[in-house]
Amino acid sequence: MRRLVVLGSTGPEIVKLLAALKSRELADFEVMGFLDDNPDRHGAHFMGYPVLGGSDLLKSEFTEALVINNVAKTTALRHKVWKRLEGMGARFYTAIHPGVDVSYTTIGAGAIVQEGVVMGPEVVVGQQCIVCFGSIIAHESSVGDCCFLAPGTVINGRVNVREGAFVGAGAIVLPNITIGEWSLVGAGSVVTEDVPPHCTVFGSPARVIADRRPRTGA
């Protein structure tokens, strides 16, 4: 039985997902608890599990444990945490709800796929993605590393969602569209044309409303 720790003690959905795996006897792990780099949370309990300490424990007490990256405040922060953990030699657990049919799909290491997700054939989901409740990803679509698909998103066929993109709740992306890297699609939007990288789009049809490129100092 392998030990498993979850980094980030603010997103309760992961506990429900792990419980679903346990209930169907599909899990070969024991959840030890949460790690969190906010010292105010150390010693507390979250969803019935202890917050054991910070991520530094992965270099001592939990060197052999599997890790779930549960940080999801932004895709940029999630990516930063992923790379830091990777640099520490962490081994990631890919958490897929047992009710999700992943036949004819490819799911990257460290991804989280929640209850009620539907994926068509030849779908590719990258590393460290989070695909939330009730999302649909149709045939031949790809979702790049570290993307976030909020609850109820609909990604139609042959869509390319590039690295770090965030697609808000209930958004619909029409077929053959590219969502640029590190872009954000607002909740409820209908995306009818390609979204440039590093921007925010919103509306029906979705239009660019903000530039998300990192600011550089003068």
C-alpha positions as CSV (number, residue, x, y, z in Angstrom):
1,M,0.0,0.0,0.0
2,R,1.6,3.3,-1.1
3,R,1.4,6.5,0.9
4,L,-0.2,9.5,-0.6
5,V,-0.2,13.2,0.4
6,V,-2.2,16.1,-1.0
7,L,-0.6,19.5,-1.3
8,G,-3.0,22.4,-0.8
9,S,-5.7,22.1,1.9
10,T,-8.4,24.5,0.5
11,G,-10.0,22.4,-2.3
12,P,-12.4,19.8,-0.8
13,E,-13.3,18.2,-4.1
14,I,-10.2,16.0,-4.1
15,V,-11.4,14.3,-0.9
16,K,-14.6,13.2,-2.5
17,L,-12.7,11.9,-5.5
18,L,-10.3,9.9,-3.4
19,A,-13.2,8.5,-1.4
20,A,-14.9,7.3,-4.6
21,L,-11.7,5.4,-5.6
22,K,-11.6,3.9,-2.1
23,S,-15.2,2.9,-2.1
24,R,-14.8,0.9,-5.3
25,E,-11.5,-0.7,-4.0
26,L,-9.7,0.8,-7.0
27,A,-7.1,2.6,-4.9
28,D,-3.7,1.1,-3.9
29,F,-2.8,4.0,-1.6
30,E,-3.3,5.3,1.9
31,V,-4.0,9.0,2.3
32,M,-1.7,10.3,5.0
33,G,-3.1,13.9,5.0
34,F,-2.5,17.3,3.5
35,L,0.6,19.4,3.1
36,D,0.2,23.2,3.0
37,D,2.9,25.9,2.9
38,N,0.7,28.2,4.9
39,P,1.9,27.7,8.5
40,D,-1.4,28.9,9.9
41,R,-2.9,25.6,8.7
42,H,-0.4,23.3,10.2
43,G,-1.8,21.1,12.9
44,A,-5.4,21.7,11.7
45,H,-7.7,19.2,10.0
46,F,-9.3,19.5,6.6
47,M,-12.1,17.3,5.4
48,G,-11.2,14.8,8.2
49,Y,-7.5,14.6,7.4
50,P,-4.6,16.3,9.2
51,V,-2.6,19.1,7.8
52,L,0.8,17.7,8.5
53,G,3.1,20.6,7.6
54,G,4.6,22.2,4.6
55,S,5.9,20.8,1.3
56,D,9.4,20.5,2.8
57,L,8.2,17.2,4.3
58,L,8.5,15.8,0.8
59,K,12.3,15.9,1.3
60,S,12.2,14.1,4.6
61,E,9.2,12.2,6.0
62,F,7.4,11.7,2.6
63,T,10.2,11.1,0.1
64,E,8.5,8.0,-1.2
65,A,4.9,9.2,-1.1
66,L,2.8,9.9,-4.1
67,V,1.7,13.6,-4.4
68,I,-1.5,15.2,-5.6
69,N,-1.0,18.9,-6.5
70,N,-4.3,20.4,-5.2
71,V,-3.3,24.0,-5.7
72,A,-5.8,25.6,-8.1
73,K,-6.1,29.3,-7.2
74,T,-4.6,30.2,-10.7
75,T,-3.1,28.1,-13.4
76,A,0.1,30.1,-13.1
77,L,0.4,29.3,-9.4
78,R,-0.4,25.7,-10.0
79,H,2.3,25.5,-12.7
80,K,4.8,27.1,-10.3
81,V,4.0,24.6,-7.6
82,W,4.2,21.7,-10.1
83,K,7.7,22.7,-11.2
84,R,8.9,23.2,-7.7
85,L,7.6,19.7,-6.6
86,E,9.1,18.2,-9.8
87,G,12.4,19.7,-8.8
88,M,12.1,18.1,-5.4
89,G,11.7,14.7,-7.1
90,A,8.0,14.3,-6.3
91,R,6.1,11.5,-7.9
92,F,2.6,12.5,-8.9
93,Y,-0.6,10.6,-8.6
94,T,-3.2,10.9,-11.4
95,A,-6.6,11.1,-9.8
96,I,-9.4,10.0,-12.2
97,H,-13.0,9.5,-10.9
98,P,-13.9,5.8,-11.3
99,G,-17.1,6.7,-13.1
100,V,-15.3,8.5,-15.9
101,D,-14.7,6.4,-19.1
102,V,-11.1,7.1,-20.2
103,S,-10.9,4.5,-22.9
104,Y,-9.4,5.8,-26.1
105,T,-8.0,8.9,-24.3
106,T,-4.7,9.9,-22.9
107,I,-4.4,11.5,-19.5
108,G,-1.2,13.1,-18.3
109,A,0.5,12.5,-15.0
110,G,-0.8,14.5,-12.0
111,A,-4.1,15.4,-13.7
112,I,-7.3,15.5,-11.7
113,V,-10.5,14.4,-13.4
114,Q,-13.6,14.8,-11.3
115,E,-17.0,13.1,-11.3
116,G,-19.4,13.4,-14.3
117,V,-16.7,14.2,-16.9
118,V,-17.3,12.9,-20.4
119,M,-14.5,12.5,-22.9
120,G,-14.7,11.4,-26.5
121,P,-12.2,9.2,-28.4
122,E,-8.7,10.5,-29.1
123,V,-8.9,13.2,-26.4
124,V,-5.6,14.2,-24.8
125,V,-5.5,15.8,-21.4
126,G,-2.1,17.1,-20.4
127,Q,-0.1,16.9,-17.2
128,Q,-1.4,18.6,-14.0
129,C,-4.7,19.6,-15.6
130,I,-7.9,19.8,-13.5
131,V,-11.1,18.8,-15.3
132,C,-14.1,19.7,-13.1
133,F,-17.5,18.2,-12.5
134,G,-19.7,17.6,-15.5
135,S,-17.3,18.9,-18.2
136,I,-17.4,17.6,-21.7
137,I,-14.4,17.2,-24.0
138,A,-15.4,16.0,-27.4
139,H,-13.5,13.8,-29.9
140,E,-9.9,14.6,-31.0
141,S,-9.6,17.6,-28.7
142,S,-6.4,18.3,-26.7
143,V,-6.0,20.1,-23.4
144,G,-2.4,21.3,-22.7
145,D,-0.5,20.9,-19.5
146,C,-1.7,22.7,-16.3
147,C,-5.1,23.8,-17.8
148,F,-8.2,24.2,-15.7
149,L,-11.7,23.4,-17.0
150,A,-14.3,24.6,-14.6
151,P,-17.6,22.8,-13.9
152,G,-19.9,22.3,-16.9
153,T,-17.5,23.4,-19.6
154,V,-18.1,22.1,-23.1
155,I,-15.1,21.6,-25.3
156,N,-16.3,20.5,-28.8
157,G,-14.5,18.4,-31.3
158,R,-10.9,19.1,-32.5
159,V,-10.4,22.0,-30.1
160,N,-6.9,22.8,-28.9
161,V,-6.7,24.2,-25.4
162,R,-3.1,25.2,-24.9
163,E,-0.9,25.2,-21.7
164,G,-2.1,27.1,-18.7
165,A,-5.5,28.1,-20.1
166,F,-8.5,28.5,-17.8
167,V,-12.0,27.9,-19.1
168,G,-14.7,29.2,-16.8
169,A,-17.8,27.4,-15.7
170,G,-20.4,26.7,-18.3
171,A,-18.3,28.1,-21.2
172,I,-18.8,26.5,-24.6
173,V,-15.9,26.3,-27.1
174,L,-17.1,25.5,-30.7
175,P,-15.3,23.0,-32.9
176,N,-11.8,23.5,-34.4
177,I,-11.0,26.4,-32.1
178,T,-7.6,27.1,-30.4
179,I,-7.5,28.6,-26.9
180,G,-4.1,30.3,-26.5
181,E,-1.7,29.5,-23.7
182,W,-2.3,31.2,-20.4
183,S,-5.6,32.7,-21.6
184,L,-8.9,32.9,-19.6
185,V,-12.4,32.2,-21.0
186,G,-15.0,33.8,-18.8
187,A,-17.8,31.8,-17.3
188,G,-20.8,31.2,-19.6
189,S,-18.9,32.5,-22.7
190,V,-19.4,31.0,-26.2
191,V,-16.1,30.9,-28.0
192,T,-16.6,31.1,-31.8
193,E,-13.1,32.0,-32.9
194,D,-9.5,31.4,-31.8
195,V,-8.5,33.0,-28.5
196,P,-5.0,34.7,-28.5
197,P,-2.5,33.7,-25.9
198,H,-2.4,35.6,-22.6
199,C,-5.7,37.3,-22.8
200,T,-9.2,37.2,-21.2
201,V,-12.3,36.7,-23.4
202,F,-15.9,36.9,-22.3
203,G,-19.4,37.0,-23.8
204,S,-21.5,35.3,-26.4
205,P,-19.7,35.4,-28.8
206,A,-16.6,35.8,-26.7
207,R,-14.5,38.9,-27.2
208,V,-11.1,40.0,-25.8
209,I,-11.6,42.2,-22.8
210,A,-8.2,42.1,-21.1
211,D,-4.5,41.5,-21.8
212,R,-3.0,39.0,-19.3
213,R,0.6,39.2,-20.4
214,P,3.0,39.5,-17.4
215,R,4.1,43.1,-16.7
216,T,7.7,43.9,-17.1
217,G,9.5,46.4,-15.0
218,A,10.5,49.8,-16.5
